[in-house]
Amino acid sequence: MDPISDQALRTALDHEATSIVRQLQADNQRLRNELATTKANLGNRYLRSVLNLIDKHRALGSTSVWLYDDYLVLHDNGFGTDGMMREQLYQFPLEDKLAIIPVLRGLGYWVMHDSNINRNFPFMVRWNTTEERLRRDHYDFFTRGGILHRPTE
């Protein structure tokens, strides 16, 4: 092979390899963006489901609700009718579930959870109560190291 052909071949291969790498990088970024969007949508869906469940319990005269995954699935049409969404909820990271606590606090809710959090029922949401009453009614919970997040006002 003459030197010109060899150089042309190397240039063509380098160009092709660079194009492939660029395409893979673009695909990788697109997939990362899709994953982030899916996580955000599920996080928003989780928060909406929690708020829907709170509204249902308030309408029934309750003052609290434990957020069991199965309970959310049973009482939320979005999770209940979409098997993929249901499975995603079960796989949803605990950290992302706990990330809605500041939102709930900002809406005026008390949030309680064990110091050793169970991912399938991470916390309880309370309303129409006082800290004094919570500490009295859930004395054992707090002596076991239960954590209380106060509403922000």
N, C-alpha and C positions, 0 to 999 in steps of 0.2 A: 504494500500500500504506500502510495506516495505521501509525503508530509502534508500536502494541502488536503488530501482526502481524509487523512487521519485527524487533522485539526478540525475539519468540517464535521466529521463524525462526532468528535468530542463535544463540539459546540452544540450540535443537535441533541446529543444525549443529556448534556448539562441543562439545556433549555427544557427538554422534556421532564427531567427530574425536578427542576425548579417549578415547573407548572404543576406537577403532581403534588409536590410538597405544599404549594400555595393552595391547591384545591383541597387537600387534606386539612390544612389549617383552617380554611374557610368552613369546611364541613364540621370540624371540631368546634369552632366558635358558634355555628348555627345550632349544633346539638346542645352546647352549654346554655345558650340563650333559651332554647326550648325547655330544657330541664329547669332553669330558673323560673321561667314563666309557669310551668306546671306546678312547681313547688309553691309559688306565690298564689296561684289560683286555688290550690288545695288548702293553703293556709287561710286564705280568705273564705273558702268554703267551710273550713273547720270553724272559724270565728262565726260565720253566719249561722251554722248549724247549732253552735252553742247558744247564740242569742235567741234563735228560734225555740230551742228547748227551754231556756229560761222563761221566755214569753208564755209558753204552754203551761209551765209549772206555776207561774204567777197567776195565770187565768184560772187555775184550779185551786188557788188559795194557798199554795205552798210558799215557804220562805227560803227554800234552798233546793239545790239539785247537785247530785254527784255526776260527774261527766264520764260515765262509762262509755267506751267506744261502742259497745253493742247497743247501748241505750240511744246514743246519737244516731246510729244506723237505723234502728227500729222506728224512731220518731222523726226522721228527716227524709222526705220523699226523694231528695237528690241522691243521698247515700243509699237509700233503700231500693231504688229502681235501677241504679247503675252499678253493676257488679264490679266494674273496674274501679270506680270511685270508692266503693266499699272496701275493696282490697287495699287501695292506696291509703285509706284512713287507718286500717290496721297496721300498715307499714310506716305511717307518718311518724317521723322522729319525735321523741319525747320533748326535746329542746324546742321544737317548733310548736308543739302543743302549749308548752309553758310560756312561749313568747306572747301569747294573747293575754296573759295576766295583767300587764300594764294597761291594756285597752279596757279590760273589764273593770279594773280599779278606777280608771278615768271615767267610766260610766256610772260609778257609785256603788259597785259591788264589793263585798268582802270575799276574799278567796282564801281557802284553807287547803293545805296539803300536808301529808306526812313528810317527815324528814327523809324517809326512804321511799321515794315516789314510785308508784306502780304505773307503768306506761299505759295500761289499759283503763285505768281510772285515775288520772293524774291529780285531780283536785275537785273540791266542792265550791260552789258559788252560793253565797248567801245574800239576802237583801232584807230590808225592813227589820233591822236588828241593831244592837249596840255591841261594842267590844265587851262591856261588862257581862252582858247576857251570853255572848259566845263563850267567853272564858268560863262562865258558870256552867252552861249547858254541856260544854265539851271539855270539862276538866281533865278527864282521862286522856283525851286526845292531846292536850297541851302538855301534860306531864310525861307523855311518851315522846315529846319533842316535836309535836305538830307545829306547823308554821302558819301564821296569819298575815295576810297582806291586806292592809287597810285601804279603803277607798281614798282616792285623791279628791280633794275638794277645792 
